[in-house]
Amino acid sequence: GESSDEPLREATVCVSQFVATISIRQGPLKLLVKGKKGTSSESKYGIDGPELYNLADDLTEQTNLVERHPDKVEELTKLLERYRLQGHSRPGWRSAP
């Protein structure tokens, strides 16, 4: 029941099996990467490489910022990999031994 001005998680991860993508959102930035099973070419998310959007300025995800912000792509990619290796993104959560 305590409130906080800080977010509960440092980022949010979403896995879409329909279009075979994984996304991670941190603040207004959303990074999309191809999932392990490939992609659907019929979807706008049928991506060959990563896509980065600033949802504060581009809610409909029209302008890919990958080339303008490679540092953010790298940072979010590393965070996503850390979550994958941990097996979770929930802070304070520990898997059973």
Secondary structure as UniProt FT lines:
FT   STRAND          12..16
FT   TURN            17..20
FT   STRAND          21..26
FT   TURN            27..28
FT   STRAND          29..34
FT   TURN            36..37
FT   TURN            41..42
FT   TURN            44..45
FT   STRAND          51..54
FT   TURN            55..57
FT   TURN            59..60
FT   TURN            66..68
FT   HELIX           70..86
FT   TURN            91..92
//
